[in-house]
């Protein structure tokens, strides 16, 4: 993971358990390219694990763009260089939400707004969430450029249907939304985000 972060102009701020917090000071483009490259490296590693009959490893990456403070914090007993701010907190939350939505790579609408050529990437709208203490909701998008070719093509084919289903879900039209999510799954059973939404629709119906 670290070589891809460095290659695209980022640096690791800290390791938190099994998580990496990395900063990309130059542009959101660098962060997104690094994330896709990291998923590509994971795919290679999982092929090796498969040959040894080991389960594949899944990771979730969350990207957000915003202002932060980078400096030294702590007291007399311990000092640590780190980044702090709302942008850092939201990035961490988005990373956590990648598990909720069952996707590998989530970005916020703020990050998407800083991408030079969004059409270069395969993405779809996933949801809107409210950050703690904030009035405005944050748009979330799945970037699936690193998905297997067949799944990637299917997600592009069903993109409009999926996004309409998400809007219907938020309007409380759970049965209509469920029908569309089911159609997405009929196109490819590996669409884990569609399956997650379908299960939520069924619980709310």
MARMARKE-797769 format. One record per residue: residue number from 1; x, y, z of N, C-alpha, C, O, CB in turn. Coordinates in steps of 0.2 Angstrom, whole numbers. Glycine has a CB too. Layout:
<rs>
R     i     n_x     n_y     n_z    ca_x    ca_y    ca_z     c_x     c_y     c_z     o_x     o_y     o_z    cb_x    cb_y    cb_z
R   NUM       X       Y       Z       X       Y       Z       X       Y       Z       X       Y       Z       X       Y       Z
...
</rs>
This chain:
<rs>
R     i     n_x     n_y     n_z    ca_x    ca_y    ca_z     c_x     c_y     c_z     o_x     o_y     o_z    cb_x    cb_y    cb_z
R     1       4      -6       0       0       0       0       4       6       0       3      11      -4      -5       0       6
R     2       9       6       4      13      13       5      17      15      -1      17      21      -3      19      11      10
R     3      20      10      -5      23      12     -12      18      16     -16      20      21     -20      26       7     -15
R     4      12      14     -17       7      17     -21       5      24     -18       4      29     -22       0      13     -21
R     5       5      25     -12       4      32      -9       9      36     -10       8      42     -12       3      31      -1
R     6      15      34      -9      21      38     -11      22      40     -18      23      46     -20      28      35      -9
R     7      20      35     -23      21      36     -30      17      42     -32      18      46     -37      19      30     -33
R     8      11      42     -29       6      47     -31       6      54     -27       1      57     -27      -1      45     -31
R     9      12      55     -24      13      61     -20      10      62     -13      10      67     -11      10      66     -24
R    10       8      56     -10       5      56      -4      10      54       2      16      52       0      -1      52      -3
R    11       8      55       8      13      52      13       8      50      19       3      52      20      18      58      16
R    12      11      45      22       7      42      28       8      46      34      13      47      36       9      34      29
R    13       2      48      37       2      52      43       2      47      49       6      49      54      -4      56      44
R    14      -1      42      49      -1      37      55      -4      30      53      -8      30      48      -4      40      61
R    15      -2      25      57      -6      19      56     -10      18      63      -8      20      68      -1      13      56
R    16     -17      17      62     -21      16      67     -24       9      67     -29       7      63     -27      21      66
R    17     -21       4      71     -23      -3      70     -22      -5      64     -16      -5      62     -31      -3      72
R    18     -27      -8      60     -25     -10      53     -27      -5      48     -27      -7      42     -29     -17      52
R    19     -28       1      50     -29       7      45     -23      11      44     -19      12      48     -35      11      48
R    20     -23      14      38     -18      19      36     -22      26      35     -27      26      32     -14      17      30
R    21     -19      31      38     -21      38      37     -16      41      32     -10      42      35     -23      42      43
R    22     -18      43      26     -13      46      22     -15      53      19     -21      54      19     -11      41      16
R    23     -11      57      18     -12      64      16      -9      65       9      -4      63       7     -10      69      21
R    24     -13      69       5     -11      70      -2     -11      78      -3     -17      81      -4     -15      67      -7
R    25      -6      81      -2      -6      89      -1      -7      92      -8      -9      98      -9       0      91       2
R    26      -6      88     -14      -6      92     -20     -13      92     -24     -15      97     -26      -1      88     -25
R    27     -16      86     -24     -23      86     -27     -27      80     -25     -24      75     -23     -22      87     -34
R    28     -33      81     -26     -38      75     -25     -36      70     -30     -38      64     -29     -45      77     -25
R    29     -34      72     -36     -33      67     -41     -27      62     -39     -28      56     -41     -30      71     -48
R    30     -22      64     -36     -17      60     -33     -20      55     -28     -18      49     -29     -12      64     -30
R    31     -24      57     -24     -27      52     -19     -31      47     -22     -31      41     -20     -31      56     -14
R    32     -35      49     -27     -40      44     -31     -36      39     -35     -37      33     -35     -45      48     -35
R    33     -31      42     -38     -26      37     -42     -23      32     -37     -22      26     -39     -21      41     -46
R    34     -20      35     -32     -17      30     -27     -22      25     -24     -20      19     -24     -14      34     -21
R    35     -28      27     -23     -33      22     -20     -34      17     -25     -34      11     -23     -39      26     -18
R    36     -35      18     -31     -36      13     -36     -30       9     -37     -31       3     -38     -38      17     -43
R    37     -24      12     -37     -18       8     -38     -17       3     -32     -15      -3     -33     -12      12     -38
R    38     -19       5     -26     -19       1     -20     -24      -5     -21     -22     -11     -19     -21       5     -13
R    39     -30      -4     -23     -34      -9     -24     -32     -14     -30     -33     -20     -29     -41      -7     -26
R    40     -28     -11     -34     -25     -16     -40     -20     -20     -37     -19     -26     -38     -22     -12     -45
R    41     -16     -18     -32     -11     -22     -29     -14     -27     -24     -11     -32     -24      -6     -17     -24
R    42     -19     -25     -21     -23     -30     -17     -25     -36     -21     -25     -41     -19     -29     -26     -13
R    43     -28     -34     -27     -30     -39     -31     -25     -44     -33     -26     -50     -33     -33     -36     -38
R    44     -19     -42     -34     -13     -46     -36     -11     -51     -29     -10     -57     -30      -7     -42     -38
R    45     -11     -47     -24     -10     -51     -17     -15     -56     -16     -13     -62     -14     -10     -46     -12
R    46     -21     -55     -17     -27     -60     -16     -26     -66     -21     -28     -71     -19     -33     -57     -17
R    47     -23     -65     -27     -22     -70     -32     -17     -75     -29     -18     -81     -29     -20     -68     -38
R    48     -12     -72     -25      -7     -77     -22     -10     -80     -16      -9     -86     -15      -1     -72     -19
R    49     -15     -77     -13     -18     -80      -7     -23     -86      -9     -23     -91      -6     -22     -75      -3
R    50     -26     -85     -15     -30     -90     -18     -27     -96     -20     -29    -102     -19     -34     -87     -24
R    51     -20     -95     -22     -16    -101     -24     -15    -105     -18     -13    -111     -18     -10     -99     -28
R    52     -15    -102     -12     -13    -106      -6     -20    -107      -2     -19    -109       4      -9    -101      -1
R    53     -25    -107      -5     -32    -108      -2     -33    -104       4     -37    -106       9     -32    -116       0
R    54     -31     -98       3     -33     -93       9     -38     -88       7     -39     -87       1     -26     -89      11
R    55     -42     -86      11     -48     -81      10     -45     -75       7     -40     -72      10     -52     -80      16
R    56     -48     -71       2     -46     -65       0     -47     -60       6     -51     -60      10     -50     -63      -6
R    57     -43     -55       5     -43     -49      10     -47     -43       7     -46     -42       1     -36     -47      12
R    58     -52     -40      10     -56     -35       8     -53     -28      12     -52     -29      18     -63     -36       9
R    59     -53     -23       8     -52     -17      12     -57     -11      10     -60     -12       4     -44     -14      10
R    60     -57      -6      14     -62      -1      12     -58       6      12     -54       7      17     -68       0      17
R    61     -58      10       7     -55      16       7     -60      22       7     -64      22       3     -50      16       1
R    62     -59      27      11     -63      33      11     -59      39       9     -54      40      12     -67      34      17
R    63     -61      43       4     -57      49       3     -62      55       4     -68      56       2     -55      49      -5
R    64     -59      61       7     -62      67       8     -57      73       6     -51      72       8     -66      68      15
R    65     -60      78       4     -55      84       3     -58      90       7     -63      92       7     -55      86      -5
R    66     -53      93      10     -54      99      14     -48     101      18     -43      99      17     -60      97      19
R    67     -49     106      22     -44     110      26     -43     106      32     -47     103      35     -45     117      27
R    68     -36     106      34     -34     103      41     -28     106      43     -25     111      40     -33      95      40
R    69     -27     105      50     -21     107      53     -16     102      54     -17      97      57     -23     111      60
R    70     -10     103      51      -4      98      52       1     101      57       4     106      56      -1      96      45
R    71       2      97      62       7     100      67       8      95      73       7      89      72       4     106      70
R    72      11      97      78      13      93      84       8      94      89       7      99      91      20      94      86
R    73       5      88      92       1      89      97       3      84     103       7      79     102      -6      87      95
R    74       1      85     109       3      81     115       5      85     121       3      91     121       9      77     113
R    75       8      82     125      10      85     132      17      83     133      21      81     129       6      83     137
R    76      20      85     139      27      84     141      29      76     140      34      75     139      28      86     148
R    77      24      72     142      26      65     142      26      62     135      29      57     134      21      61     146
R    78      22      65     130      22      62     123      20      67     118      15      71     119      17      56     123
R    79      23      68     113      22      72     108      21      68     101      24      63     100      27      78     107
R    80      17      70      97      15      67      91      14      71      85      10      76      86      10      61      92
R    81      16      70      79      15      74      73       9      71      70       9      65      69      21      75      69
R    82       4      75      69      -2      72      66      -7      78      62      -5      84      63      -7      69      71
R    83     -12      76      59     -17      80      56     -23      80      60     -25      75      62     -18      78      48
R    84     -26      86      61     -32      87      65     -37      91      61     -35      96      57     -31      89      72
R    85     -44      90      62     -49      95      59     -55      91      57     -55      85      57     -45      98      53
R    86     -60      94      55     -66      91      52     -65      87      46     -68      81      46     -71      97      51
R    87     -60      89      42     -59      85      36     -56      78      38     -58      73      34     -54      88      31
R    88     -52      78      43     -49      72      45     -54      67      48     -55      61      46     -43      73      50
R    89     -59      70      52     -64      66      55     -69      63      50     -71      57      50     -68      70      60
R    90     -70      67      45     -75      65      40     -72      60      35     -75      55      33     -77      71      35
R    91     -66      60      34     -62      55      30     -62      48      34     -64      43      31     -55      57      29
R    92     -61      49      40     -62      42      44     -69      39      44     -70      33      44     -60      44      52
R    93     -74      44      44     -81      41      44     -82      38      37     -86      33      37     -86      47      46
R    94     -80      41      32     -81      39      25     -78      32      24     -81      27      21     -79      44      20
R    95     -72      31      27     -69      25      27     -73      19      30     -74      14      28     -62      25      30
R    96     -76      21      36     -80      16      40     -86      15      36     -89       9      36     -82      19      46
R    97     -89      20      32     -95      19      29     -94      14      23     -99      11      20     -98      25      26
R    98     -88      13      20     -87       9      15     -89       2      17     -91      -2      12     -79       9      13
R    99     -88       0      23     -90      -7      25     -98      -7      25    -101     -12      24     -88      -8      32
R   100    -101      -2      28    -108      -1      28    -112      -2      21    -116      -6      20    -111       5      31
R   101    -109       1      16    -111       1       9    -108      -5       5    -110      -6      -1    -110       7       6
R   102    -104      -9       8    -101     -15       5     -97     -13      -1     -98     -16      -6    -106     -20       4
R   103     -93      -7      -1     -89      -5      -7     -82      -5      -5     -80      -4       1     -92       1     -10
R   104     -78      -5     -10     -70      -4      -9     -68       3      -8     -63       4      -5     -67      -8     -14
R   105     -71       8     -12     -69      14     -12     -74      19     -12     -79      19     -17     -64      15     -18
R   106     -75      24      -7     -80      29      -7     -76      36      -7     -71      37      -4     -84      28       0
R   107     -79      40     -10     -77      47     -10     -83      52      -9     -88      50     -10     -73      49     -17
R   108     -81      58      -6     -86      63      -5     -87      67     -11     -83      67     -15     -85      67       2
R   109     -93      71     -11     -94      75     -16     -89      81     -16     -88      84     -22    -101      78     -16
R   110     -86      83     -11     -81      88     -11     -75      85     -14     -71      89     -18     -79      89      -3
R   111     -73      79     -13     -67      76     -17     -69      76     -25     -65      77     -29     -66      69     -15
R   112     -75      73     -26     -77      73     -33     -77      80     -37     -75      80     -43     -84      70     -34
R   113     -78      85     -33     -78      92     -36     -71      94     -38     -70      99     -42     -81      97     -31
R   114     -66      91     -34     -59      93     -36     -55      88     -41     -49      89     -42     -55      93     -29
R   115     -59      83     -43     -56      79     -48     -56      82     -55     -61      85     -57     -60      72     -48
R   116     -51      82     -58     -50      86     -65     -55      83     -70     -58      87     -74     -43      86     -67
R   117     -55      76     -71     -59      73     -76     -63      67     -73     -61      62     -74     -55      71     -82
R   118     -69      69     -70     -72      63     -67     -74      58     -72     -75      52     -70     -79      66     -64
R   119     -75      60     -78     -77      55     -83     -72      49     -84     -73      44     -87     -79      58     -90
R   120     -66      51     -82     -60      46     -82     -61      40     -78     -58      35     -79     -54      49     -81
R   121     -66      41     -73     -67      35     -68     -74      32     -68     -79      36     -71     -66      38     -61
R   122     -75      26     -66     -81      23     -65     -84      24     -59     -81      22     -54     -81      15     -67
R   123     -89      28     -58     -92      30     -52    -100      30     -52    -103      31     -57     -89      36     -49
R   124    -103      30     -46    -110      30     -45    -112      33     -39    -108      32     -34    -114      24     -47
R   125    -117      37     -38    -120      40     -32    -122      34     -27    -126      29     -29    -126      45     -33
R   126    -120      34     -21    -122      29     -16    -127      32     -11    -131      28      -9    -115      27     -13
R   127    -125      38      -8    -130      40      -3    -128      47      -1    -123      50      -3    -129      35       3
R   128    -132      50       4    -130      56       7    -131      55      14    -136      52      17    -135      62       5
R   129    -126      57      18    -126      56      25    -124      63      28    -121      67      25    -120      51      27
R   130    -126      64      35    -125      70      38    -119      69      43    -119      64      47    -131      72      42
R   131    -114      73      43    -109      73      47    -111      76      54    -115      80      54    -102      77      44
R   132    -108      73      59    -110      75      66    -108      83      67    -103      85      66    -106      71      71
R   133    -114      86      69    -113      93      70    -113      98      64    -112     104      65    -106      94      74
R   134    -115      95      59    -115      99      52    -122      98      50    -126      93      50    -110      96      47
R   135    -125     104      47    -131     105      44    -132     101      37    -137      98      36    -134     112      44
R   136    -127     102      33    -127     100      26    -125      92      26    -120      90      29    -123     104      22
R   137    -129      89      22    -127      82      21    -121      81      16    -120      86      12    -133      78      18
R   138    -118      76      16    -112      75      12    -114      69       7    -116      64       9    -106      73      16
R   139    -113      71       0    -114      66      -5    -108      61      -5    -103      62      -5    -115      69     -11
R   140    -110      54      -6    -105      49      -6    -106      45     -13    -111      44     -15    -106      44       0
R   141    -100      44     -16    -100      41     -22     -95      35     -22     -90      35     -19     -97      46     -28
R   142     -97      29     -25     -93      23     -26     -89      24     -32     -91      26     -37     -97      17     -26
R   143     -82      23     -31     -78      23     -37     -76      15     -38     -73      12     -34     -71      27     -36
R   144     -78      12     -44     -77       5     -45     -73       4     -51     -73      -2     -54     -84       2     -46
R   145     -68       8     -52     -63       7     -57     -59       1     -57     -57      -2     -61     -59      14     -58
R   146     -58      -1     -50     -54      -7     -49     -57     -13     -48     -54     -18     -47     -50      -5     -42
R   147     -64     -13     -50     -68     -19     -49     -66     -24     -55     -63     -22     -60     -75     -18     -50
R   148     -67     -30     -54     -66     -35     -60     -70     -33     -66     -76     -30     -65     -69     -42     -58
R   149     -68     -34     -72     -71     -31     -78     -78     -32     -79     -82     -28     -81     -67     -33     -84
R   150     -80     -38     -78     -87     -40     -79     -92     -36     -74     -97     -34     -76     -88     -48     -78
R   151     -90     -36     -68     -94     -32     -63     -94     -25     -64     -99     -21     -63     -91     -33     -56
R   152     -88     -22     -66     -87     -15     -68     -92     -13     -74     -96      -8     -73     -80     -13     -70
R   153     -92     -17     -79     -97     -16     -85    -104     -16     -82    -108     -12     -85     -95     -21     -90
R   154    -106     -21     -78    -113     -22     -76    -115     -16     -72    -120     -13     -72    -113     -28     -72
R   155    -110     -13     -67    -112      -7     -63    -113      -1     -68    -117       3     -66    -106      -6     -58
R   156    -109      -1     -73    -110       5     -78    -117       4     -81    -120       9     -82    -104       5     -83
R   157    -118      -2     -83    -125      -3     -86    -131      -2     -82    -136       1     -84    -125     -10     -89
R   158    -130      -3     -76    -136      -2     -71    -135       4     -67    -139       5     -62    -136      -9     -66
R   159    -131       8     -68    -129      14     -64    -136      18     -63    -137      20     -58    -124      18     -68
R   160    -139      20     -69    -145      24     -68    -150      21     -64    -153      24     -60    -148      26     -75
R   161    -151      15     -65    -156      11     -61    -155      11     -54    -159      12     -50    -157       4     -64
R   162    -148      10     -52    -146      10     -45    -147      16     -42    -150      17     -36    -139       8     -45
R   163    -145      22     -45    -146      28     -42    -153      30     -41    -155      34     -36    -142      34     -47
R   164    -157      29     -46    -165      30     -45    -167      26     -39    -171      29     -35    -169      28     -52
R   165    -165      20     -38    -167      16     -33    -165      19     -26    -169      19     -21    -164       9     -33
R   166    -159      22     -26    -157      25     -20    -161      31     -18    -163      32     -12    -149      28     -21
R   167    -163      35     -23    -168      41     -22    -174      38     -19    -177      41     -15    -168      45     -28
R   168    -177      33     -22    -183      30     -20    -183      28     -13    -188      28      -9    -185      24     -25
R   169    -177      25     -11    -176      22      -5    -177      28       0    -180      27       6    -169      19      -4
R   170    -174      34      -1    -174      39       3    -181      43       4    -183      46       8    -169      44       1
R   171    -185      42      -2    -192      44      -1    -197      40       2    -203      41       3    -194      45      -9
R   172    -194      34       4    -198      29       8    -202      24       3    -206      20       6    -203      33      12
R   173    -200      24      -3    -204      20      -8    -200      13      -8    -196      12     -13    -204      23     -15
R   174    -200      10      -3    -195       4      -2    -197      -2      -7    -192      -5      -9    -196       1       5
R   175    -203      -3      -8    -205      -8     -13    -202      -7     -20    -200     -11     -23    -212      -9     -13
R   176    -203      -1     -22    -201       1     -29    -193       1     -29    -190      -2     -34    -203       8     -31
R   177    -190       3     -24    -183       3     -23    -180      -4     -23    -175      -6     -27    -180       7     -17
R   178    -184      -8     -20    -182     -15     -19    -182     -19     -26    -177     -23     -28    -186     -19     -14
R   179    -187     -17     -30    -188     -20     -36    -182     -18     -41    -179     -22     -45    -194     -18     -40
R   180    -180     -12     -41    -174     -10     -45    -167     -13     -42    -163     -15     -46    -174      -2     -45
R   181    -167     -13     -36    -160     -16     -33    -160     -23     -35    -155     -26     -36    -160     -15     -25
R   182    -166     -27     -35    -166     -34     -37    -164     -34     -44    -161     -39     -46    -173     -37     -36
R   183    -166     -30     -48    -165     -30     -56    -157     -29     -56    -154     -32     -61    -168     -25     -60
R   184    -154     -25     -52    -147     -24     -53    -143     -30     -51    -138     -32     -54    -145     -18     -48
R   185    -146     -34     -46    -143     -40     -44    -144     -46     -49    -140     -50     -50    -146     -42     -37
R   186    -149     -45     -53    -150     -50     -58    -145     -49     -64    -144     -54     -67    -158     -50     -61
R   187    -143     -43     -64    -138     -42     -69    -131     -44     -67    -127     -47     -71    -137     -34     -71
R   188    -130     -44     -61    -124     -47     -58    -125     -48     -50    -126     -43     -47    -117     -42     -59
R   189    -124     -54     -48    -125     -55     -41    -120     -53     -36    -121     -52     -30    -126     -63     -40
R   190    -114     -50     -39    -109     -48     -36    -109     -41     -34    -104     -38     -31    -102     -49     -39
R   191    -115     -37     -35    -116     -30     -34    -117     -30     -26    -123     -30     -24    -121     -27     -38
R   192    -112     -29     -22    -114     -30     -15    -117     -24     -12    -121     -24      -7    -107     -31     -11
R   193    -116     -18     -15    -120     -12     -13    -127     -13     -14    -132     -11     -10    -117      -6     -16
R   194    -129     -15     -20    -136     -16     -22    -139     -22     -17    -145     -21     -15    -137     -19     -29
R   195    -136     -27     -15    -138     -32     -11    -139     -29      -4    -144     -30       0    -133     -38     -10
R   196    -135     -25      -1    -135     -21       5    -142     -17       5    -145     -17      10    -129     -17       7
R   197    -143     -13       0    -149      -9       0    -155     -13      -1    -160     -11       3    -148      -4      -6
R   198    -155     -18      -4    -161     -23      -5    -163     -25       2    -169     -26       4    -159     -29     -10
R   199    -158     -28       6    -159     -30      13    -162     -25      17    -167     -26      21    -153     -33      16
R   200    -160     -18      16    -162     -13      20    -170     -11      18    -174     -10      22    -158      -7      19
R   201    -171     -12      12    -178     -11       9    -183     -16      12    -188     -14      14    -178     -11       1
R   202    -180     -22      12    -184     -28      15    -186     -27      22    -191     -29      25    -181     -34      13
R   203    -181     -24      26    -182     -23      33    -187     -18      34    -190     -18      39    -175     -22      36
R   204    -187     -13      30    -191      -7      31    -198      -8      28    -203      -4      29    -188      -1      28
R   205    -199     -13      24    -206     -14      20    -211     -16      25    -217     -17      23    -205     -19      14
</rs>
